Amino acid sequence: MTLPARKTALDTNSFQRSSALKLASRVDQIKPFQAMEILKATGQLASAGEDIVAMNIGEPDFTAPERVKRAAIGAIERGATQYSDARGLPSLREAISQHYRDKFDITVSPNRVVVTAGASAALLLACAALVSDGDEVLMPDPCYPCNRQFVSVFGGEPRLLPTQASNNFALDPTTVDDAWNRRTAGIILSTPSNPTGCSMDGPQLATLLSAVAKRGGFAIVDEIYQSLTYDHAPTTALAFDDNAIVVNSFSKYFGMTGWRLGWLVVPEFLVPSIEKLAQNLYICPPTISQHAALACFDAETLEVLEQRRLEFQRRRDYIVPALRSIGFDVPVIPDGAFYIYAKCTAVNHPSAANSMDFAHALLHQARVAVVPGTDFGTEQANSYLRFAYSTSIENIAIAIERIRSICT
Ligand SMILES: Cc1ncc(COP(=O)(O)O)c(C=O)c1O
């Protein structure tokens, strides 16, 4: 007969120690996504058999193109699975450099390209390299919520600056200049933006970058939605400022969210610092994904991606008038990404004055999941909802009719 193992003093101690562990104070600074609450509630309803239209997740419904999948399988089969250089495979850095030449007619040396584990690791490395304790970093309100956390985790203070729908929700150079003080280190923004889907145009971006350069600050420009641009050609901060710190990713346009691959373009002088940080923080980006991503720039893959971009544009053209017909105010037609940032206060529903309550009402009464504006900032955040049109037109049509049925 086997006796149950005796609980040792060590077991007891380790239990007591883990329950009494004191967490680093930075953990308290990090705010969870409110979207996660909606996500959790969505998951519970879905597992109870409810049919939910998910417009809360910023993830394309398309997955990696066929040639990319095949390239990954090829890499696994030939054993190309070991660590790569911390900055990424030279061939991929060369392909990204060529991408800037082909798409924007600008020269970006492969030496300035650092392949990362998604845009997330690119933002993490950039903030690790540039944000010191007590630094203030300016960002538009509303903006991608994690940017605030990347700054906080390195001891900086995010400072949100209000933006106007009439100005495409863009960070205004005069507002930045007025806010600048001796603690300000730089700015972070995304264009096209999450959550507004609006882009800064070339002149807007050039003026802002020059205002920041005059102050001697850094500009981290997240271009993750760059190729999902609909009404005009995409642009890059690198066309206006060689010192811009540019973030990009294979997640959205290339449909590779779970492959965890992105990139940074940095000025030459920053490369050794970024390399040192990448080596120590995560060694290298995923090698199989890097071999696969080489197929992203093939003509055949680019054609597939172009068709997908046109599909996103069709969805945008469908959803904007549909939301307006229910009473949502879409103050400016978004020209990129796959988000609509819609003002909800005039919608005929008892919860419409509070975006979190309204998001819950839409989930529980209409079975449509969206994200409240309060995730993205404070400025008028209670008046806005973010709809992701990263789902089919058929699903969007169902969502619209369900919302209409509870808002009349
Ligand atoms: C503006 C922005 N930046 C970065 C990310 C993170 O992207 P990745 O999957 O490449 O880490 C997201 C994801 O939604 C995003 O919207």
The ligand as an SDF file (V2000), in Angstrom:
LIG
                    3D

 16 16  0  0  0  0  0  0  0  0999 V2000
   -1.7650   50.0880  -32.8050 C   0  0  0  0  0  0  0  0  0  0  0  0
   -1.2970   48.7190  -32.4300 C   0  0  0  0  0  0  0  0  0  0  0  0
   -0.0040   48.5220  -32.1700 N   0  0  0  0  0  0  0  0  0  0  0  0
    0.4700   47.3160  -31.8100 C   0  0  0  0  0  0  0  0  0  0  0  0
   -0.3710   46.2230  -31.6980 C   0  0  0  0  0  0  0  0  0  0  0  0
    0.2130   44.8900  -31.3170 C   0  0  0  0  0  0  0  0  0  0  0  0
    0.4640   44.1600  -32.4830 O   0  0  0  0  0  0  0  0  0  0  0  0
    1.3370   42.8200  -32.5810 P   0  0  0  0  0  0  0  0  0  0  0  0
    0.3640   41.6940  -32.7400 O   0  0  0  0  0  0  0  0  0  0  0  0
    2.1600   42.9880  -33.8200 O   0  0  0  0  0  0  0  0  0  0  0  0
    2.1610   42.7200  -31.3690 O   0  0  0  0  0  0  0  0  0  0  0  0
   -1.7390   46.3780  -31.9730 C   0  0  0  0  0  0  0  0  0  0  0  0
   -2.6650   45.2430  -31.8270 C   0  0  0  0  0  0  0  0  0  0  0  0
   -3.8650   45.3860  -31.8500 O   0  0  0  0  0  0  0  0  0  0  0  0
   -2.2110   47.6640  -32.3530 C   0  0  0  0  0  0  0  0  0  0  0  0
   -3.5060   47.8900  -32.6330 O   0  0  0  0  0  0  0  0  0  0  0  0
  1  2  1  0
  2  3  1  0
  2 15  2  0
  3  4  2  0
  4  5  1  0
  5  6  1  0
  5 12  2  0
  6  7  1  0
  7  8  1  0
  8  9  2  0
  8 10  1  0
  8 11  1  0
 12 13  1  0
 12 15  1  0
 13 14  2  0
 15 16  1  0
M  END
$$$$
